[in-house]
Amino acid sequence: MTKAQRFFTSIKDKRVGFIGTGVSHTQLIRVFLSKGIKVVILDKKDEDHFPEDLYSEFSAKGAEFSLGDNYLDEMFNCDIVFRTPGMYFNNPMLTKAREAGVVVTSEMEVFFDLCPCKLYAVTGSDGKTTTTTLISEFLKAEGKRVHLGGNIGKALLPIVETMSETDAAVVELSSFQLISMRKSPDVAVITNISPNHLDVHGTMEEYIDAKCNLIRHQNAFSKTVLNADNEETMKLAPMVRGTLVKFSLSGNTDRGAFLRDDGMLCYIDKGKVTEIVHKEDIRIPGIHNVDNYLTAISAVWGEVSIESIVNTAMTFGGVEHRIEFVREVDGVKWYNDSIATSPTRVMAGLNSFDQKIIIIAGGYDKKIPYEPMADTVNEKVKILILLGATGPKIEKAVTSSPLYPESGLKIVRVKTLEEAVEQANILSKPGDVVSLSPASASFDLYVNFEERGKHFKRLVNEL
């Protein structure tokens, strides 16, 4: 009997509550019900707003429901409660439940306990998703069966019984997930640490302490990857129990991946430098993605061949909707950056390119100011195609910039994304770059930024 099988057998007679029915809990609830475990669904949505198909499915399989404003009251009648990552671990109700003897856990915590294979986990304030994906891509290129989960991919606890020792699990974790973790992965990666989520954590100390759980419980045979260029991250180095690997854009490491002055990504260990790939051969643009490659290379070094790394660098088009390369048409490269729903994300995307580009911007009005990106747009954009409710606001901010009169920026107004892509195709020339960089939410025309990005890609692929 595997460890996972023993776990499910041990809770056969327990009453298990699930707070919320998001993607991870929906699959997990199905698994628990299939094993005959008593399930209680705790959700603040009342019966009128709870998804009808899920209600019918789960009630038919024997699940109980506690819905509406007082949905957490039933938690005290459960033996075990799975919290959703979005619910703060130190929530007063959860604290009272723990004090009353209720086991409060999460999908990822239990998965860490039961995972039968090597486990890689990534956290940080920025770059987590791309770095996690790159580690997964590197391992897949080596022929590994890889399970991608946490904040990306899918819930892994529902499939833990199908995993084997020779597989690899790669997960992205937020501070909300890590705050209650009491087990660390075989390979722990912290991309960087900067102020974030302080509206929930309250203090920078709690935020950093949550991140520390990624490495706090490692053993001597583990690997820890830290950012040598990030002061807050390097403060954690004395905590490292196993092998410490440091990546650096400035060459500031004696063990780890670094960027050499000539643009070559290299790895150094015991004084020996190994050349890997030139930054110009990395398909996804931007120095921040060079940084992500250095991070991921440091995580898998010794397990993945240089050939697999180079092949990934030359073919991987990026995480969907994050400066994602779509295709090249008549010498014009098209990128989907639909996740860029704010001026800061648009600026990061523009700074990824070494030339002036064409962007499509505008969408739902979140009442945010666009002045912060106005100068960068004038410096980095040759044609600005605007649509949606925020189109006029973006235009006003950009044309009010002192850089606008001399910028040569051309502004085109359209009504639909179809028309925007058509105009970009007409106005672009070989060598140009076109990016969907909305600087706005998508709710005026789409359910979310993913749906908007997928529509954009369909239009580009139809050119």
Residue pairs with C-beta under 8 A, 6 or more apart in sequence:
1 9
2 116
2 161
3 113
3 114
3 116
4 114
4 116
4 160
4 161
5 161
7 110
7 113
7 114
8 35
8 37
11 37
11 79
11 80
12 35
12 36
12 37
13 38
14 37
14 38
14 79
14 80
15 38
15 40
15 77
15 78
15 79
15 80
16 32
16 37
16 38
16 39
16 40
16 78
16 79
16 80
16 81
16 82
17 39
17 40
17 41
17 42
17 66
17 74
17 75
17 78
17 80
17 81
17 82
18 25
18 28
18 29
18 39
18 40
18 41
18 42
18 81
18 82
19 25
19 42
19 43
19 72
19 75
19 81
19 82
19 83
19 84
19 87
20 42
20 43
20 84
20 86
20 87
21 29
21 41
21 43
21 50
21 51
21 54
22 84
22 86
23 154
23 155
24 84
24 107
24 154
24 155
24 157
25 82
25 84
25 107
25 155
26 54
27 154
27 155
27 158
28 82
28 107
28 155
28 157
28 158
29 39
29 41
29 58
29 63
30 158
31 157
31 158
32 39
33 39
33 58
33 61
33 62
33 63
34 61
38 62
38 64
39 58
39 62
39 63
39 64
40 63
40 64
40 65
40 66
40 74
40 77
40 78
41 58
41 63
41 64
41 65
41 66
41 67
42 66
42 71
42 72
42 74
42 75
42 81
43 50
43 65
43 66
43 67
43 71
44 67
44 68
44 69
44 71
45 67
45 68
46 67
46 68
46 69
47 55
47 65
47 67
47 68
50 65
50 67
55 65
58 65
59 65
64 74
66 72
66 73
66 74
66 75
72 93
75 81
75 93
75 97
75 102
76 96
76 97
76 100
76 102
78 102
79 102
79 103
80 102
80 103
80 105
81 94
81 97
81 102
81 103
81 104
81 105
82 105
82 106
82 107
82 110
83 89
83 94
83 104
83 105
83 106
84 106
85 106
85 108
85 151
85 174
85 176
85 177
86 176
87 94
88 94
88 176
88 200
89 104
89 176
89 179
89 180
90 179
94 104
97 104
98 104
104 180
105 180
106 177
106 180
107 155
107 156
107 157
108 149
108 150
108 156
108 157
108 171
108 173
108 177
108 181
109 180
109 181
109 182
109 183
110 157
111 149
111 156
111 157
111 160
111 169
112 119
112 181
112 183
112 185
113 183
114 157
114 160
115 156
115 160
115 163
115 169
116 160
116 163
116 164
116 165
116 167
117 147
117 163
117 164
117 165
117 166
117 167
117 168
117 169
118 167
118 168
118 169
118 186
118 187
119 168
119 169
119 171
119 185
119 186
119 187
120 135
120 168
120 169
120 170
120 171
120 185
120 186
120 187
120 189
120 299
120 300
121 150
121 170
121 171
121 172
121 173
121 184
121 185
121 187
121 188
121 189
121 214
122 128
122 131
122 132
122 135
122 170
122 171
122 172
122 173
122 189
122 190
122 191
122 295
122 299
123 172
123 173
123 174
123 175
123 178
123 189
123 190
123 191
123 211
123 214
124 131
124 189
124 190
124 191
124 192
124 193
124 211
124 227
124 233
125 191
125 192
125 193
125 194
125 195
125 196
126 191
126 192
126 194
126 288
127 191
127 192
127 288
127 291
127 292
127 295
128 151
128 172
128 173
128 174
128 191
129 151
129 152
129 172
129 319
129 322
130 284
130 289
130 292
130 318
130 319
130 322
131 189
131 191
131 292
131 295
131 296
131 299
132 148
132 150
132 152
132 170
132 171
132 172
133 148
133 152
133 319
134 292
134 293
134 295
134 296
134 312
134 316
135 170
135 189
135 296
135 299
135 300
136 146
136 148
136 153
136 170
137 312
137 316
138 296
138 297
138 300
138 304
138 308
138 309
138 312
139 146
139 168
139 170
139 300
139 303
139 304
140 146
141 304
141 308
141 309
141 311
141 312
142 303
142 304
142 305
142 308
144 166
144 167
144 168
145 164
145 166
145 167
145 168
146 167
146 168
146 169
146 170
147 153
147 156
147 159
147 163
147 167
147 168
147 169
147 170
148 154
148 170
148 171
149 155
149 156
149 169
149 170
149 171
149 172
150 156
150 171
150 172
150 173
150 177
151 171
151 172
151 173
151 174
151 177
152 172
152 319
153 170
153 171
156 169
156 171
163 169
171 185
173 181
173 214
174 197
175 196
175 197
175 201
175 207
175 210
175 211
176 197
176 200
176 210
178 210
178 211
178 213
178 214
179 206
179 209
179 210
179 213
180 213
181 213
181 214
181 217
182 213
182 217
183 217
184 213
184 214
184 215
184 216
184 217
184 218
184 222
185 214
185 218
185 222
186 221
186 222
186 223
187 222
187 223
187 224
187 225
187 299
187 300
188 214
188 215
188 218
188 222
188 223
188 224
188 225
189 224
189 225
189 295
189 298
189 299
190 211
190 214
190 215
190 224
190 225
190 226
190 227
190 233
190 236
191 227
191 233
191 291
191 292
191 295
192 227
192 230
192 232
192 233
193 208
193 211
193 230
193 232
193 233
194 230
194 232
195 204
195 207
196 207
197 207
198 204
198 207
201 207
201 210
208 232
211 236
212 236
212 239
215 224
215 236
215 239
215 240
215 241
216 239
218 224
218 240
218 241
218 242
219 241
219 242
220 241
220 242
221 242
222 241
222 242
222 243
223 242
223 243
223 245
223 299
224 240
224 241
224 242
224 243
224 244
224 245
225 245
225 246
225 247
225 256
225 295
225 298
225 299
226 233
226 234
226 236
226 237
226 240
226 244
226 245
226 246
226 247
227 233
227 234
227 246
227 247
227 248
227 295
228 234
228 246
228 247
228 248
228 250
228 252
228 253
228 256
229 248
229 249
229 250
229 252
234 246
237 244
237 246
243 255
244 255
245 255
245 256
245 298
245 299
245 301
246 252
246 253
246 254
246 255
246 256
246 298
247 253
247 256
247 257
247 258
247 291
247 294
247 295
247 297
247 298
248 256
248 257
248 258
248 259
248 294
249 258
249 259
249 287
249 290
249 291
249 294
250 258
250 259
251 258
251 259
251 260
251 261
252 258
253 268
254 268
254 271
255 268
255 269
255 270
256 267
256 268
256 269
256 294
256 298
256 301
257 265
257 266
257 267
257 276
257 293
257 294
257 295
257 297
257 298
257 301
258 265
258 266
258 267
258 268
258 294
259 265
259 266
259 279
259 290
259 294
260 266
263 278
263 279
263 280
264 275
264 276
264 277
264 278
264 279
265 275
265 276
265 277
265 278
265 279
265 290
265 293
265 294
265 297
266 273
266 274
266 275
266 276
267 273
267 274
267 276
267 297
267 298
267 301
268 274
269 301
274 306
276 297
276 306
276 309
276 310
277 293
277 306
277 309
277 310
277 313
279 290
281 310
281 313
281 314
282 289
282 290
282 293
282 313
282 314
283 313
283 314
283 315
283 316
283 317
283 318
283 325
284 316
284 317
284 318
284 323
284 324
284 325
285 323
285 352
285 353
286 323
286 348
286 349
286 351
286 352
286 353
287 352
288 348
288 352
289 318
289 323
289 352
293 313
297 309
317 324
317 325
317 326
318 324
318 325
320 336
320 450
320 453
321 336
321 337
321 338
321 339
321 449
321 450
321 453
322 337
322 339
323 335
323 336
323 337
323 349
323 352
323 435
324 335
324 336
324 337
324 453
325 333
325 334
325 335
326 334
326 335
326 336
326 456
326 457
326 460
326 461
327 333
327 334
327 460
327 461
328 334
329 425
329 460
329 463
330 430
331 429
331 430
331 431
331 432
332 425
332 428
332 429
332 430
332 431
332 432
332 433
332 434
333 432
333 433
333 434
334 433
334 434
334 435
334 460
335 349
335 433
335 434
335 435
335 436
336 435
336 436
336 453
336 456
336 457
336 460
337 345
337 346
337 349
337 435
337 436
337 437
338 436
338 438
338 442
338 449
338 450
338 452
338 453
338 456
339 345
339 449
339 453
340 346
340 348
340 349
340 437
340 438
340 439
341 363
341 366
341 438
341 439
341 440
341 441
341 442
341 449
342 368
342 439
343 368
343 369
343 370
343 372
343 373
343 439
344 372
344 373
345 439
346 359
346 361
346 373
346 376
346 377
346 437
346 438
346 439
347 372
347 373
347 376
349 435
349 437
350 357
350 359
350 376
350 377
350 380
350 381
350 437
351 376
351 380
353 380
353 433
355 431
355 433
356 380
356 381
356 382
357 380
357 381
357 382
357 432
357 433
357 434
357 435
358 381
358 382
358 383
358 384
358 385
358 424
358 427
358 428
358 432
358 433
358 434
358 435
359 377
359 381
359 383
359 384
359 385
359 434
359 435
359 436
359 437
360 385
360 387
360 417
360 420
360 421
360 424
360 434
360 435
360 436
360 437
360 438
360 456
361 384
361 385
361 386
361 387
361 390
361 391
361 394
361 437
361 438
361 439
361 440
362 386
362 387
362 388
362 389
362 390
362 391
362 394
362 438
362 439
362 440
363 387
363 388
363 389
363 390
363 438
363 439
363 440
363 441
363 442
363 443
363 444
363 445
363 452
364 388
364 389
364 390
364 440
364 441
364 442
364 443
364 444
364 445
365 389
365 390
365 393
365 440
365 444
366 440
366 441
369 397
370 390
370 393
370 394
370 396
370 397
370 398
370 439
371 397
371 400
371 401
373 397
373 439
374 397
374 398
374 400
374 401
374 403
374 404
375 401
375 402
375 403
377 384
377 398
377 401
377 409
378 398
378 401
378 403
378 404
378 407
378 409
379 403
379 407
381 409
382 408
382 409
382 410
382 432
383 409
383 410
383 411
383 412
383 424
383 427
383 428
384 394
384 395
384 398
384 409
384 410
384 411
384 412
385 412
385 413
385 414
385 420
385 423
385 424
386 392
386 394
386 395
386 411
386 412
386 413
386 414
387 413
387 414
387 415
387 416
387 417
387 419
387 420
388 438
388 440
388 444
388 445
389 440
389 444
390 439
390 440
391 413
394 439
394 440
395 411
395 413
398 404
398 409
398 411
399 411
401 407
410 427
412 423
412 427
414 420
414 423
417 445
417 452
417 455
417 456
417 459
418 459
421 456
421 459
421 460
421 463
424 434
425 463
428 434
436 452
436 453
436 456
438 449
438 452
441 449
442 448
442 449
442 451
442 452
445 452
446 452
446 455
